[in-house]
């Protein structure tokens, strides 16, 4: 018997290429999500970047996995960016990734006074 397919992963992969304006002021999010072979840097088999930007293009929130950082050493693990901080992110599954991302977006929008 074949194991059942994780449809939550399909839902995450379906977000690839989506750009959503999340506020009339022009804040927006972008989803880049690809399934890739499992590696030490990408043990969940995903290459993803989920940034949220201010109207002027400044990245305010971002969730992504291991990658080369221009002018710096390689980010070895999944991480999240919130304003000017970067912290490790412990990927659990696709639904948690999306929920954690939207929670950070909401928190920053409230902190900036855009959402009440």
C-alpha positions in Angstrom: 0.0 0.0 0.0 1.3 3.5 -0.9 1.6 6.0 1.9 -0.9 8.9 1.6 0.4 12.1 0.0 0.8 15.1 2.4 -1.7 17.5 0.8 -0.6 20.3 3.1 2.7 20.2 1.3 0.8 20.5 -2.0 -1.0 23.6 -0.6 2.3 25.2 0.3 3.8 24.4 -3.2 0.7 25.9 -4.8 1.6 29.3 -3.2 4.8 29.5 -5.4 4.8 32.6 -7.5 2.0 34.3 -5.6 2.4 38.0 -4.7 -0.3 39.3 -2.4 -0.9 42.9 -1.5 -2.0 42.6 2.1 -3.0 46.3 2.9 -4.3 49.3 1.0 -1.0 51.1 2.0 0.9 48.7 -0.3 2.5 46.1 2.1 2.9 42.9 0.2 4.1 39.3 0.5 5.7 36.9 -2.0 6.0 33.1 -2.0 8.8 31.2 -3.6 8.5 27.5 -2.8 10.1 24.6 -4.7 10.4 20.9 -3.8 14.1 19.8 -4.0 16.1 16.8 -3.1 16.7 16.3 0.6 20.1 17.6 1.7 21.8 18.4 5.1 20.8 22.1 4.5 17.3 21.3 3.3 16.3 18.2 5.2 12.6 18.8 4.6 13.1 18.8 0.8 12.0 22.4 0.3 13.7 25.5 -1.0 11.5 28.4 0.2 11.5 32.2 0.7 8.5 34.0 2.1 9.2 37.7 2.5 6.8 40.5 3.5 7.7 44.0 2.3 6.8 47.5 3.1 5.4 49.8 0.3 9.0 51.1 -0.3 10.3 47.5 -0.8 12.0 47.1 2.6 11.8 43.6 3.8 10.1 43.5 7.2 9.6 39.7 7.7 11.1 36.8 5.9 11.2 33.0 6.4 13.7 31.1 4.3 16.1 28.2 4.4 19.8 27.8 4.2 21.4 29.9 1.5 24.4 32.1 0.7 24.1 35.6 2.1 25.7 38.2 -0.1 28.9 39.6 1.5 28.5 37.2 4.5 29.0 33.6 5.3 26.4 31.0 4.4 23.2 30.8 6.5 23.4 27.2 7.4 19.8 26.6 8.7 16.3 27.7 8.1 15.8 31.2 9.6 13.3 34.0 10.1 13.9 37.7 9.8 11.8 40.1 11.7 12.7 43.8 11.1 16.4 43.8 11.7 16.8 40.5 13.5 17.6 37.1 12.1 16.9 34.0 14.2 17.0 30.3 13.5 13.6 28.8 12.5 12.8 25.2 13.3 10.8 23.9 10.3 8.2 21.4 11.5 5.8 21.0 8.6 4.1 23.0 5.8 1.0 24.2 7.7 3.2 25.4 10.7 5.5 27.3 8.3 2.6 29.2 6.8 1.0 29.8 10.1 4.2 31.0 11.7 4.9 33.3 8.7 1.4 34.9 8.9 1.7 35.3 12.7 5.0 37.3 12.2 3.4 39.4 9.5 0.4 40.2 11.7 2.7 41.1 14.6 4.8 43.5 12.5 1.8 45.1 10.9 0.3 45.7 14.4 3.7 46.9 15.7 4.0 49.4 12.9 0.4 50.6 13.6 -0.9 49.6 10.2 -3.3 47.0 11.6 -5.1 47.6 14.9 
